[in-house]
Every structure is written in C-alpha cells, then in structure tokens.
Amino acid sequence: MSLPAIVAARRFDASAHSFYIDRERVGWIRRIDEPAVYSWPDVFHIDQTSIRLADTFSDLNARSAALGAVIGMLAADGRIPGWRNETYAIRNAFEAEPLAFIERAASRFFGTMTYAVHLNGIVEEPGRAPELWIARRSETKATDPGMLDNVVAGGIGWSVSAGGWGSRKRS
C-alpha cells in the first residue's frame, strides 16, 4: 500500500459516515458519496451523523428492492464501478440473517461488511529468510487497479453454499 493510501485510510471518520438499516449500523458512506443519496429522500433519512434506510422498508424484500433501485441508478452514473452480478448480504456477522441483499459492487459504496477467502504464498528455502509472494492487480480492474493484492482471493457472495462453506439459510 502506498503512503498516500495509508494516510487516506487513517483519515476515516466512522462517526460522520454511519449507514443504518433497522437501528443497526451496517456500514459507512464516505462523505464525498453522501450527496449521491440525497436524490432519494423517500429511501434514505439523512441527518448530520447518519444515513438510514427508511423504516417504511421493513422487511428483507422491501429493503433489497429499494436499495437495488438506488444502486442501479448510482451504477449508471458511474458512482458504483465494477458490476459483477453477484449478490451480497448486508449483515454484521457471517451467520447473521441478512437485513438486505445488494450487488457486490455496491458494498464499497455503502461500506458494508463483506466476507472473502484470501491466499498468500510464502516461499522458504534452506539458509534464506522466508519470502512472501505479493501479487499486483491488473491495471484494467474496476476496483483498485495496479494495487498490491493477495495471490488468490475471492468474495463470498450470498449464493455460496454447501461444498465447503457450510449450509446457509435462504429467505
């Protein structure tokens, strides 16, 4: 990670960017992205310290539909790059029931918890210090092009189920 990226990450102010669904803080919307949600006063309630999904969306399907419509428009405006057609659940614990489903690419915009598998390689040779293999992302990646990365990694979407990951309740 470059020094400017580290400096930017340390400037994060979680209290000014809280995103809530049903009284539960589920993410953080960057201050520069806050104006993008002002266009949907029927979907989001915004005050000085938080952005909340409106309480009128009281179940999983209603929340997912409301967020899906917003996410589609934000993506069309270029605010959500790297569309993947993968469903992610908004939840604060891996086994928790989802509060809503969103497109994977929107997880970064809303600052929601995501889950993934990461693999790095360590090479050991007698008489030498171990070496860590570090990959670099393609310059054409939609997110973080050219940045250092894991050797192998992949997000765990909602559709991932048995076959190594365990069973998953579906709504």
C-alpha positions in Angstrom: 0.0 0.0 0.0 1.4 3.4 -0.9 1.9 6.1 1.7 -0.9 8.3 0.3 -3.3 5.3 0.6 -2.3 4.7 4.2 -2.7 8.4 5.0 -6.2 8.5 3.4 -7.2 5.3 5.2 -6.3 6.9 8.6 -8.5 9.9 7.9 -11.6 7.8 8.0 -14.2 9.2 10.4 -16.7 6.5 11.2 -19.0 8.7 13.3 -19.7 11.0 10.3 -20.5 8.3 7.8 -22.7 5.8 9.6 -25.2 3.8 7.5 -28.1 2.2 9.3 -30.7 -0.4 8.5 -33.4 -1.1 11.1 -31.4 0.5 14.0 -28.3 -1.5 13.2 -25.2 0.3 11.9 -24.2 -1.8 8.8 -21.7 0.4 7.1 -20.2 3.8 6.4 -20.9 6.0 3.4 -17.9 8.3 2.6 -18.5 12.0 3.0 -17.8 12.5 -0.8 -20.6 10.0 -1.6 -23.2 11.4 0.8 -24.6 13.9 -1.8 -25.3 11.0 -4.2 -28.0 9.6 -1.9 -29.8 13.0 -1.4 -31.8 12.3 -4.6 -33.8 9.6 -2.7 -35.5 11.2 0.3 -38.1 8.5 0.3 -35.4 5.8 0.6 -32.9 7.4 3.0 -33.3 9.6 6.1 -30.2 11.8 6.4 -29.1 13.8 9.4 -25.8 15.2 10.5 -24.3 11.9 11.8 -26.0 9.2 9.8 -27.8 7.9 6.8 -30.6 5.5 7.5 -32.7 3.3 5.2 -36.3 4.5 5.7 -38.3 2.4 8.2 -41.0 2.0 5.6 -38.8 -0.7 4.1 -39.4 -3.1 7.0 -38.5 -6.5 5.6 -35.7 -8.2 3.6 -37.5 -8.0 0.2 -38.6 -4.3 0.5 -35.1 -3.2 1.7 -33.4 -5.2 -1.1 -35.7 -3.7 -3.8 -35.3 -0.1 -2.5 -31.5 -0.4 -2.4 -31.4 -2.2 -5.7 -33.2 0.6 -7.5 -30.8 3.2 -6.0 -27.7 1.0 -6.7 -28.8 0.6 -10.4 -29.0 4.4 -10.8 -25.7 5.0 -8.9 -24.0 2.5 -11.2 -25.5 4.1 -14.3 -24.0 7.4 -13.1 -20.6 5.8 -12.6 -20.7 6.0 -8.8 -20.5 2.2 -8.4 -17.9 0.7 -10.7 -17.1 -3.0 -11.3 -20.6 -4.5 -11.6 -20.3 -8.3 -11.0 -23.9 -9.7 -10.9 -23.1 -11.2 -7.5 -25.5 -10.9 -4.6 -24.0 -9.9 -1.2 -26.0 -9.9 2.0 -25.8 -6.9 4.3 -25.2 -8.4 7.8 -22.6 -7.8 10.5 -21.8 -11.4 11.2 -21.3 -14.2 8.8 -24.1 -16.4 10.1 -26.5 -13.5 10.8 -29.7 -13.2 8.9 -29.4 -10.6 6.1 -31.0 -7.2 6.5 -30.9 -6.7 2.7 -29.3 -8.0 -0.4 -27.2 -5.8 -2.7 -25.0 -6.1 -5.8 -21.4 -6.9 -4.7 -20.0 -3.8 -6.4 -22.2 -1.6 -4.1 -20.6 -3.0 -0.9 -17.8 -0.5 -1.1 -20.1 2.5 -1.7 -22.2 1.6 1.4 -19.2 0.4 3.4 -20.9 -2.8 4.4 -19.1 -5.9 5.8 -18.0 -8.4 3.2 -16.5 -11.8 3.5 -13.8 -13.4 1.4 -11.2 -16.1 1.1 -7.6 -14.9 0.7 -4.5 -16.9 -0.1 -0.9 -15.7 0.1 2.3 -17.7 -0.7 5.4 -18.0 1.5 8.5 -19.5 -0.1 11.0 -21.0 2.2 14.5 -22.2 1.1 17.1 -23.6 3.4 19.5 -20.9 4.6 17.3 -18.0 3.4 14.7 -15.9 5.1 11.1 -16.8 4.0 9.7 -14.7 1.2 6.1 -13.6 0.8 4.6 -13.6 -2.7 2.7 -10.5 -3.4 0.5 -10.1 -6.5 -0.3 -6.9 -8.3 -3.9 -6.3 -9.6 -4.3 -5.8 -13.3 -4.4 -2.2 -14.5 -7.8 -2.9 -16.0 -9.5 -4.0 -12.8 -12.6 -1.9 -12.0 -11.5 -1.6 -8.3 -8.0 -0.7 -7.1 -6.2 -1.2 -10.4 -2.5 -1.7 -10.2 -2.5 -2.1 -6.3 -0.8 -4.8 -4.4 -3.1 -7.8 -3.7 -3.3 -11.3 -2.4 -2.1 -14.1 -4.7 -5.6 -15.6 -4.8 -8.7 -14.1 -3.4 -12.4 -14.2 -3.9 -15.5 -12.7 -2.2 -18.1 -15.0 -0.7 -21.4 -14.0 -2.1 -24.8 -15.0 -0.8 -25.2 -17.8 -3.3 -22.2 -19.7 -2.0 -23.5 -22.6 0.0 -22.5 -26.2 0.7 -19.5 -27.7 -0.8 -17.0 -26.4 1.7 -18.7 -23.3 3.1 -21.5 -24.9 5.1 -25.2 -24.6 4.9 -26.9 -21.2 4.5 -30.4 -20.3 5.3 -32.3 -18.7 2.5 -35.2 -16.3 2.7 
